[in-house]
Amino acid sequence: SGQISVQKPGNAEQLTLGSSYAIQWTSSGLKKGVKITLWQKNRLIGVITPNTAAASGKFIWQVGQYQGGKASPGSGFQIKIKEKGTAVSAVSKGIFSIIGKQGVEFLAPWGGRYKRGIESIKVELKARGYSGDIRLQMAPSKDKAKKIHLIKSNYPVNASGFNYRIPSTVESGWYIVQAHQGSKMIAKSAEFIVDLAG
């Protein structure tokens, strides 16, 4: 009789909702196609595909999608692969999580006018599926010749917000706050104006 073994997803993998992921398996002695289903904590969530070729050993899945719906982010997921019309089946040994789409967005600053050397802007981010440190800097949004001011070089992306006092050395003009991870800008705030005290 036939055999199936699920190779991927592996244990403790984190899959991003909506991304493309290759479910992988090995099989021998199967005569028919296989049905792939999604389970969470031993409960059937839905059918990922009712029939795909067993010999291909691979199915590209839009993570979370099943017939007639989409799974919510969470943990305790497993994949079950079963030969059509027989009892031959296998469940992924790996228990995986589905996480929301990755992204970082600024909740603050959100516009406004600030006096340099006196007033502070609030800097606050919301991160999904991101971890680690980012670099925050205040950059001119219109006149690119103006100087960029480093706010924090290693800021944990999931930290709560903080107030940043605008240095008195900042030139007047329009600015944004940028979030960088490595050399890549991953988010920017709304524009705000910095002007003279007084």
ROMAR-715142 format. One record per residue (C-alpha): x negated, y, z negated. Coordinates in pm, whole numbers, plus 32768, in hexadecimal, padded with zeros to 4 digits. Each point is the difference from the previous one (the first is absolute). Layout:
REM ROMAR-715142
XYZ...
//
This chain:
REM ROMAR-715142
8000800080007F9B816A80307F5180E97F147FF481787FD07F1980D27F2A8029817A7FD77EB080B48011806E81697FED807E80C67F427F027FA77EF48028802D7E8C801C81617F717FFC80A0815880A68153801B80B7803381488079815780698171801580598033802A81777E997FAD80637FAB7EDF80EC7F7D7ECB7F517FA57EA9808B80A47EE47F3E7F1A7ED5803D80257E8A7FD47F707EB6807080D57EDB80697FE47EA2808A80F97F0C8090811D80F8802A80EA7FC8812380DE81307FDD7FE181747FBC7FEB808D7EA180E280E77F3B7F5981067F2180B280887ECD7FB181037EF5802E7FAC7E8F7FDF80CF7EC77FDF7F577EAC808D7EBA8092812F80AE8097803B800A81787FF48167807E802F7FBC81727F927F6281487ECB80A1809A80247F35813F80EF7EDE80467F187F5980FB7E968031806B7F037F1180987F5D7F2A7EF17EBE7FD380C67FBB817780157FB080017E8B804A81707FF0812580F07FF37FDD817C800580EA80857EF4807081677FC77FD37FE47E88814B7FFA7F4780DC7FC6813180ED7EDB800C81397FBB80CC810081027F9C7F2F80BE7F057EC080787F637F657F9A7EB37FBF81077EF77E9E802F7F7C7FB87F137EDE7F3B7ED17F9180357E877FF2802E7FC881777FB67EBB80B780237F858166809D7EB080517FC97F55814E80E07EDA805F80137F2581348155802680A780E97EDD7FBD7F127F417F1B7F9C800B7E937E96805C804F7FB1814C7F5C7EFD80C47F3B800581307F1E7EDF80F57FEF7F2C7FBB7ECD7FB98172800380F580D97F447FEC8158809D8085815F7FCC809F80F180F37FA281697FC2809D813B808D7F6880B781257EB680A37FB0800081737FE67F9A812E7F3980CD813D7FF67FE281487F498117805F7F117F4781467FAD7F8D810680598139805680C27FCC815B808F7FEF81417F357F11811E7FCC7EE97FF37EFE7F0D81007F757E9A7F84800D7F3A7FEE7EBE8140801C7F33810B7F0F807680017E86802480A17F1E80FF80997EB77F957F6A7ED780BA80D07EC47FFE80027ECE80E280D97ED080307F4B7EC7807980917EB880807F237ED480417EC880CF7FC77F047FE27EEC7EAA80887FB37F79815F7FFE8038811A80F47F59814F803580DA81367FE47F9F814580A6809F814F80467FD48056816E8063812C80D6812F7FA880D77FED811E80FA7EA4809E7FFE7F187ED580157ECD80DD7FCA805D802A7E927F577F247F0080837EAF7F87800D7FE37E847FD77EAE7F59810B7FC97EF57FA87EA17F857F077F0D809980827EC17F5A817080197FB280C47EBD7FBA81168008810081007F7B7F067FB281007EF0810580FD7F937FE4816180857F2681187F7A7FDD8178801B7EE2809180CA7F9C81647FBE7FAB80AD81467E97807B7FE97FC88175801E7F0D7FB7811F81167F8380E5804580EC81238165807A803380CD7F3F80FE80CB7EC980487F8D7EB67F6880607E937FDB7F847EEF7F167F737ED080B57FD57E9E7F7B7EDE7F3980947FA37E937FD37E9E7FD680827FEA80D6813881717FDE8055810881007FA5812D7F3D7F8180EA811B7F98802581787FF380DF80E87F3980E8811480707F5D815180487FDE810B7EF57F6E815D7FF27EDD80737F2C7FD781757FCD7F5A81027F25804380297E9280AC81407F9F
//
